[in-house]
Amino acid sequence: MLSLRQLFLLNNAQTSSTPRLLEIERAEGIYMYGPDGKEYVDLVSGFAVSNVGHRHPKVVQAIKDQVDKYMHLAVYGEYIQTPQVKLAEKLVSVLPSSLNSVYFVNSGAEATEGALKLAKRFTGRSKILSCHNAYHGSTHGALSVMGNEYYKAAYRPLLPGIGFMHFNNVKELDLIDTDTAAVIIESIQGEAGVIVPDHDYLQKLRIKCTETGTLLIMDEIQTGFGRTGKLFAFEHFGIIPDILLLAKGIGGGMPLGAFVAGRDIMDSLKDNPILGHITTFGGHPVTCAAGLATLEAILDENMMDDVAEKEALFRKLLQHYKIREVRGKGLMLCIQLDSFAQVEATSKACVENGVIIDWFLHCETALRIAPPLTITFEEIEKCCEIIKKVL
């Protein structure tokens, strides 16, 4: 009889030739457990998903309650479904008043796809600008605005009319002109190795987009829902996007995404053609119920209140001669080392010692630190000691 590991390799499509092959039987809070009972601290939150921790009791209860009522009913946008309505209402209540229309999808990549279509439809333009080392998903349109040729070359031709500028480079904002439908940009670059922009840069980007009639699409797929110490990272910079991308942390562990815009912009998908954007499972009632419970848990339990203190503790404790830099914002941090060999060895050894960390698509010389917001100060100390011991 084949083992679970053998079946995984035999029947499950593989994304690389070197999967982690870590078998997890259950998860709770910041911890995951193997079938032998071994405990692992999830220091990456399932890649910025489990902001409220694994199986937060309010999220689990919301899922159970909704399953007892109904699951899928119809394609998105046709029936009035209470979980969708309540989650959209809650999201709009915590966003700037200009972001008042929510389109639910299943993932961050789908949010990107919808936003790109929306920007073209609303502006009547076709040129899109993204950033070098950007990551907005791996579907065809999202891949087109990815800023790393290594991941794109095998799939060309991609979307036409895509240009790239260097993140945090004010001079290159002149690439934005009256032919540009949208600039798509991460509030903080994630897969580039957690690059925090200058306040002045995003301010000037917002001004340039407004002057040229270009829509500003801000990707908060990794940065949203408290990860940086504010509900959304754009709040740190005193700007408001025209379209906002959400996913990962929005669902509390369930597959959910959204793109949010002003009603005047979003309404352009309603006609010419009718059904300008369609999703069967977007806004699934069970995932929306989980999303509402997640957002309420973050707010009601004041999970963002001590994020800055936790960041400071990570920075204080992660002092080691092999660590070149710790950068980032809140609980979205990056440990800069010298080489991929160091990163790979450190990551593997940390897992063996019960701490799960990983690296970045566009920055293989750095390690990712993005624990659930619920991690305690004592747990941070324990993790940092293991990381330093491994180094």
Summary of the structure (lengths in Angstrom):
residues: 391
radius of gyration: 20.8
end to end distance: 39.4
largest distance: 65.7
contacts: 1335
relative contact order: 0.17
helix: 39%
strand: 18%
